[in-house]
C-alpha cells in the first residue's frame, strides 16, 4: 500500500529529507519508504533562485524518470515548470551530482514508462485521480557526472 500524506506534511518531510540527504551524502534519505529518492535542483523561472526537490524516480538505462505529481495537487509542481523553462537541471543521487537534460515523455514512451513507475510507487494512479490531470512523466538524461 502506498503512503499518501497531507501536502503540508509531505513538503515539511521532504524539506527535512533534503537537508539530511545532503549532509549524509545520500546515506540517509536516498530511500524513502522503499522508494529511491534523488534531489533535483532547478532554477526558478521567475525568481532565478535555486530550488531543490526530493523526487521518487525510476532508472531507465542511464536515464532517471520522475513524475510531476506534487502529491496529487491540481497544478503541476514548480520544478516541472522550471524544467520546461530551461530544459535542464542538476540531479544529486547519493554522492553523484550531474547536469541533466529534461524532456517530457510522450506517446509510446510515456505508455511504456507509466506501468514501470507504478511498480516503484503505486500511489501515482491515486495522485492522478486526485489531481484531475494527467501527470507528466519527465525523463532526465545525464550530461556529465561528478562525485561530491
Secondary structure, DSSP 8 states (H G I E B T S, - for coil): ------HHHHHHHHHHHHHHHHHTTTTTTSEETTEEEEEEEEE-TTT--EEEEEEE-EEETTEEEEE--GGG-SS--HHHHHHHHHSEEEEEETTEEEEEEEEE--HHHHHHHHHHHHHH-TTHHHHHHHHTS---EEEEEES--EE-
